[in-house]
């Protein structure tokens, strides 16, 4: 089995560059190489309805992150160090004014 290599990995700080969540940023919680998707902390929050169980006696609506395509994210920093060429919109706006 070949390992697929991507431009981001778990723990990286990324910014969403396209789609409904453009401009949002957060840390990567998980990477799904087979589906080419990532979970980004605080981005694409979805509601998951959970049925009654011992853990949830009255049922529950849980909020969690949904996956987005890996091509829609841009690497900002890896391991606490900014990546060359990565600049957020906020920094660009400061330079213009």
C-alpha positions as CSV (number, residue, x, y, z in Angstrom):
1,X,0.0,0.0,0.0
2,X,1.3,3.4,-0.9
3,X,1.1,6.3,1.5
4,X,-0.4,9.4,0.0
5,X,1.5,12.6,0.8
6,X,-0.4,15.9,1.4
7,X,0.7,19.5,2.1
8,X,-0.8,19.4,5.6
9,X,-0.8,17.1,8.5
10,X,-2.5,16.7,11.9
11,X,-1.7,19.6,14.3
12,X,-0.9,22.2,11.5
13,X,-2.6,25.6,11.6
14,X,-4.5,26.1,8.4
15,X,-6.8,28.7,6.8
16,X,-9.8,27.8,4.6
17,X,-9.3,29.5,1.2
18,X,-12.4,28.5,-0.7
19,X,-16.0,27.3,-0.1
20,X,-18.6,28.3,2.4
21,X,-16.1,28.6,5.2
22,X,-13.6,30.8,3.4
23,X,-11.5,32.9,5.8
24,X,-11.8,30.6,8.8
25,X,-8.8,29.1,10.4
26,X,-7.9,26.4,13.0
27,X,-5.8,23.4,13.7
28,X,-6.2,20.1,11.8
29,X,-7.7,17.5,14.1
30,X,-7.6,14.6,11.6
31,X,-6.6,13.8,8.0
32,X,-8.5,11.2,5.9
33,X,-6.2,10.4,3.0
34,X,-8.5,8.0,1.2
35,X,-11.2,10.6,0.9
36,X,-8.8,13.6,0.6
37,X,-10.5,15.4,3.5
38,X,-9.5,17.0,6.7
39,X,-11.2,18.0,10.0
40,X,-10.4,21.6,11.0
41,X,-11.1,22.7,14.5
42,X,-14.0,25.1,14.7
43,X,-14.8,24.9,10.9
44,X,-18.0,23.4,9.4
45,X,-19.7,22.6,12.7
46,X,-22.5,20.0,12.1
47,X,-25.2,18.7,14.4
48,X,-25.3,14.9,15.0
49,X,-28.5,13.5,16.4
50,X,-27.7,10.7,18.9
51,X,-30.4,8.2,19.9
52,X,-31.1,7.3,23.5
53,X,-28.5,5.1,25.2
54,X,-26.9,4.4,28.6
55,X,-24.5,7.3,27.9
56,X,-27.3,9.7,26.8
57,X,-30.5,8.6,28.6
58,X,-32.6,11.3,26.9
59,X,-30.8,11.5,23.6
60,X,-28.7,14.4,22.5
61,X,-27.8,16.7,19.6
62,X,-24.0,16.8,19.5
63,X,-22.1,19.5,17.6
64,X,-18.8,18.5,16.0
65,X,-16.6,19.4,13.0
66,X,-17.4,18.1,9.6
67,X,-14.7,17.2,7.0
68,X,-13.7,19.6,4.2
69,X,-11.7,18.9,1.1
70,X,-7.9,19.1,1.5
71,X,-7.6,21.4,-1.5
72,X,-9.6,24.1,0.3
73,X,-7.1,24.6,3.0
74,X,-3.8,26.6,3.1
75,X,-1.0,25.9,5.5
76,X,-0.2,28.9,7.8
77,X,2.1,27.4,10.4
78,X,3.6,24.0,11.2
79,X,4.8,23.2,14.8
80,X,4.4,26.9,15.9
81,X,6.6,28.2,13.1
82,X,5.1,30.3,10.3
83,X,5.5,28.8,6.8
84,X,7.2,30.8,4.1
85,X,4.7,32.6,1.8
86,X,1.7,32.0,4.2
87,X,0.1,35.3,5.1
88,X,-3.4,35.8,6.4
89,X,-5.9,38.4,5.1
90,X,-5.6,40.3,8.4
91,X,-1.9,40.8,7.8
92,X,-2.5,41.9,4.2
93,X,-5.1,44.4,5.3
94,X,-2.7,45.9,7.8
95,X,0.0,46.3,5.1
96,X,-2.4,48.1,2.8
97,X,-3.5,50.7,5.3
